[in-house]
Amino acid sequence: MSMKNLLKVTVLALIILGCASNQIDRDQSKKHFVRYGETIIFIAWRYGIDHQDLISWNNLTNEGLIYPGQILDLEPPQNFTRVNRKKESEKKPAVKTNKDSIQSNRDGWDLPTDGKIISKYNSNSATMSGIVVDGVIGQAILASSSGEVVYAGNDLPGFGQLIIIKHSETFLSAYGYNQDVYVNEGQNVKKGQKIASMGLNSNQVPCLYFEIRRSGKPIDPLILLSSS
C-alpha cells in the first residue's frame, strides 16, 4: 500500500473512531452511574425526573432500591407505556396582602422560615426553580409539611447542605444553603419541626433556598403555601 493510501485509511479510521466516541458520549449522557450514598429520589431530583418514572424505566422494586455501581437509564425504553397514577389535589393560592411575605398557619404547607422572599420562582430558569428567603445565620428552618427525609447532604453543587423531604408519591420539597442539619435520611418529620439552621449562599448572604416538586417537576411554592 502506498504512503498516500495509508494516510487516507488512517484518517478514515480516526473519523470513524471519533464518531463512535461521540455516540458513546451521547449514550452515556442518558445514563447515571450510581455512587455510594445516592438514593433513587436524589438521582431523580438531580435530573428533574419523576422518581416513579425512574423506577419504572429501570424495572426496580417499588422501594426503588439501588446499589453503588449500578447504571440507571434516564430515559424510558422503547414502547414504554406510563401507568397513570392518581393525581393529588393542590390547594389554590390564598389571597395575600403582601406578595413578598407569607405568614404560616396550621393548614396546608408553611413557609419554612421567617423572612422576605428575595428571589421568586422562575419557570424559565434552569437554576432557580424555587424561592429564596432571607434571614440571619442560625435561623430555624422548619419542615414545610410532614414527610420523610430522603436526602441530607452536600453532593449537589450550588445548594450547600441540602435536605429533601418526600411528602407523598407526588410531592417533594427541598431546603438548601443550610448551616447545620438536624435530621437524617429515613427520618419522619412533622410539619413545623426544626430540620436545619440557616446558612450562607455562594454570595455569602444568609438565606434559605426552598423548592417544591410535583411528579419530578418544579412548581411555584406559593401555589401550595398557606396564608393567614
C-alpha positions as CSV (number, residue, x, y, z in Angstrom):
1,M,0.0,0.0,0.0
2,S,1.3,3.4,-0.9
3,M,2.0,6.0,1.7
4,K,-0.8,8.2,0.3
5,N,-3.4,5.4,0.5
6,L,-2.1,4.5,4.0
7,L,-2.6,8.1,5.1
8,K,-6.2,8.0,3.7
9,V,-7.0,4.8,5.6
10,T,-5.6,6.3,8.8
11,V,-7.6,9.5,8.6
12,L,-10.8,7.5,7.8
13,A,-10.2,5.3,10.8
14,L,-9.8,8.3,13.1
15,I,-13.0,9.8,11.8
16,I,-14.9,6.5,12.4
17,L,-13.4,6.3,15.9
18,G,-14.4,9.9,16.6
19,C,-17.9,9.3,15.6
20,A,-18.1,6.2,17.7
21,S,-16.7,8.1,20.7
22,N,-19.3,10.8,20.2
23,Q,-22.1,8.2,20.1
24,I,-20.8,6.6,23.3
25,D,-20.8,10.0,25.0
26,R,-24.3,10.7,23.9
27,D,-25.5,7.3,25.1
28,Q,-23.7,7.8,28.4
29,S,-25.5,11.1,28.9
30,K,-28.7,9.2,29.1
31,K,-27.5,7.0,31.9
32,H,-26.4,7.5,35.5
33,F,-23.7,5.6,37.4
34,V,-24.9,5.2,40.9
35,R,-22.4,6.3,43.6
36,Y,-22.3,5.3,47.2
37,G,-24.9,7.1,49.3
38,E,-27.2,8.1,46.4
39,T,-30.9,7.3,46.5
40,I,-33.4,7.0,43.7
41,I,-35.1,10.2,44.8
42,F,-31.9,12.2,44.9
43,I,-30.9,11.0,41.4
44,A,-34.4,11.8,40.1
45,W,-34.2,15.2,41.7
46,R,-30.8,15.9,40.1
47,Y,-32.1,15.2,36.6
48,G,-35.6,16.6,37.0
49,I,-37.3,13.2,36.6
50,D,-40.2,11.8,38.5
51,H,-38.7,9.1,40.8
52,Q,-41.6,6.8,40.0
53,D,-40.7,7.0,36.3
54,L,-37.1,6.3,37.1
55,I,-38.2,3.2,39.0
56,S,-40.4,2.0,36.1
57,W,-37.8,2.7,33.4
58,N,-35.2,0.6,35.2
59,N,-37.6,-2.2,36.5
60,L,-36.7,-1.5,40.1
61,T,-38.8,-2.6,43.1
62,N,-41.4,-0.2,44.4
63,E,-39.0,0.9,47.1
64,G,-36.5,2.0,44.4
65,L,-33.6,0.1,45.9
66,I,-30.3,0.7,44.1
67,Y,-26.7,-0.1,44.7
68,P,-23.3,1.6,44.0
69,G,-22.0,0.8,40.5
70,Q,-25.5,0.3,39.1
71,I,-26.2,2.1,35.8
72,L,-29.6,3.6,35.5
73,D,-31.4,4.7,32.3
74,L,-32.5,8.3,32.4
75,E,-35.0,7.9,29.6
76,P,-37.9,5.5,29.0
77,P,-37.2,2.3,27.0
78,Q,-38.8,1.9,23.6
79,N,-42.5,1.1,23.6
80,F,-42.7,2.2,27.3
81,T,-46.3,2.9,28.5
82,R,-46.6,5.1,31.5
83,V,-49.1,3.9,34.1
84,N,-51.4,6.7,35.2
85,R,-51.2,7.5,38.9
86,K,-53.8,9.2,41.0
87,K,-53.3,13.0,40.9
88,E,-53.1,14.7,44.2
89,S,-55.1,17.8,44.7
90,E,-53.4,21.1,45.3
91,K,-54.6,24.0,47.4
92,K,-55.3,27.1,45.5
93,P,-53.1,30.1,46.4
94,A,-54.7,32.2,49.0
95,V,-55.1,36.0,48.5
96,K,-52.1,37.7,50.1
97,T,-51.9,41.3,51.3
98,N,-48.1,41.2,51.0
99,K,-46.9,39.2,48.0
100,D,-43.3,39.1,49.2
101,S,-44.0,37.8,52.7
102,I,-46.1,34.8,53.8
103,Q,-47.4,34.1,57.3
104,S,-48.0,30.4,58.2
105,N,-51.0,28.7,59.7
106,R,-52.0,25.2,60.6
107,D,-53.4,24.2,57.2
108,G,-51.6,23.1,54.0
109,W,-47.9,23.9,53.6
110,D,-45.9,26.6,55.5
111,L,-43.0,28.8,54.6
112,P,-40.1,27.0,56.2
113,T,-38.7,30.2,57.9
114,D,-39.5,33.8,58.6
115,G,-38.2,36.4,56.2
116,K,-38.8,38.2,52.9
117,I,-38.8,36.4,49.6
118,I,-35.8,38.0,47.8
119,S,-35.9,35.7,44.8
120,K,-39.1,34.3,43.3
121,Y,-39.9,31.2,41.3
122,N,-39.0,31.5,37.7
123,S,-40.3,28.7,35.4
124,N,-37.9,29.7,32.6
125,S,-34.8,29.5,34.8
126,A,-32.6,26.5,34.6
127,T,-31.1,27.1,38.0
128,M,-33.7,29.0,40.1
129,S,-36.5,26.5,40.4
130,G,-37.6,27.6,43.8
131,I,-37.7,30.7,46.0
132,V,-35.1,32.3,48.2
133,V,-36.0,33.7,51.7
134,D,-33.6,36.0,53.6
135,G,-32.8,35.9,57.3
136,V,-29.9,35.6,59.7
137,I,-27.3,33.0,60.3
138,G,-28.5,30.1,62.5
139,Q,-32.2,31.0,62.0
140,A,-34.5,28.0,62.3
141,I,-35.5,26.1,59.2
142,L,-38.8,24.1,59.6
143,A,-40.4,21.3,57.6
144,S,-42.9,22.9,55.3
145,S,-45.1,19.8,55.6
146,S,-44.9,16.4,57.2
147,G,-43.0,13.6,55.4
148,E,-39.8,11.5,55.2
149,V,-36.3,12.8,54.8
150,V,-35.0,11.1,51.7
151,Y,-31.7,13.1,51.3
152,A,-29.5,15.1,53.6
153,G,-26.0,16.1,52.3
154,N,-24.0,18.4,50.1
155,D,-23.5,16.3,46.9
156,L,-25.5,18.6,44.7
157,P,-23.3,21.6,43.8
158,G,-24.7,25.1,44.4
159,F,-27.1,24.2,47.3
160,G,-24.7,23.7,50.2
161,Q,-26.1,21.4,52.9
162,L,-29.4,20.3,51.2
163,I,-32.4,18.4,52.7
164,I,-35.1,16.8,50.5
165,I,-38.3,15.6,52.1
166,K,-40.8,13.2,50.4
167,H,-44.3,14.1,51.4
168,S,-46.1,11.6,49.1
169,E,-45.5,9.8,45.8
170,T,-46.1,13.1,44.1
171,F,-44.7,15.9,46.2
172,L,-41.1,16.6,47.3
173,S,-39.6,19.7,49.0
174,A,-36.0,20.8,49.2
175,Y,-34.2,23.1,51.6
176,G,-30.8,24.5,50.6
177,Y,-28.0,26.7,52.0
178,N,-28.3,25.2,55.5
179,Q,-25.6,25.7,58.1
180,D,-26.5,22.8,60.4
181,V,-28.7,19.8,59.6
182,Y,-30.7,18.2,62.4
183,V,-32.3,15.3,60.6
184,N,-31.1,12.1,59.0
185,E,-32.2,10.2,55.9
186,G,-35.1,7.9,56.6
187,Q,-36.3,10.0,59.4
188,N,-40.0,11.0,59.6
189,V,-40.6,14.7,60.3
190,K,-43.7,16.7,61.2
191,K,-44.8,19.9,59.7
192,G,-43.2,22.8,61.6
193,Q,-40.4,20.6,63.0
194,K,-36.9,22.1,63.1
195,I,-34.8,20.4,60.5
196,A,-31.9,22.8,60.0
197,S,-30.4,26.2,60.6
198,M,-29.9,28.9,58.0
199,G,-26.5,29.2,56.4
200,L,-25.0,31.3,53.6
201,N,-25.4,31.1,49.8
202,S,-22.5,31.3,47.3
203,N,-22.6,35.1,47.7
204,Q,-22.2,34.8,51.5
205,V,-25.8,36.0,52.1
206,P,-27.8,34.3,54.9
207,C,-30.9,32.8,53.3
208,L,-32.9,29.7,52.5
209,Y,-33.4,28.1,49.1
210,F,-36.8,26.4,49.1
211,E,-38.2,24.3,46.3
212,I,-41.3,22.1,45.8
213,R,-41.6,19.5,43.0
214,R,-44.7,17.7,41.8
215,S,-44.1,14.5,39.9
216,G,-40.4,15.4,39.5
217,K,-41.1,18.9,38.1
218,P,-40.6,22.2,40.0
219,I,-43.7,24.3,40.7
220,D,-44.1,27.7,42.3
221,P,-44.1,27.0,46.1
222,L,-46.5,29.9,46.6
223,I,-49.2,27.8,45.0
224,L,-49.2,25.4,48.0
225,L,-48.1,27.7,50.8
226,S,-50.7,28.7,53.3
227,S,-51.6,32.2,54.3
228,S,-53.2,33.6,57.4
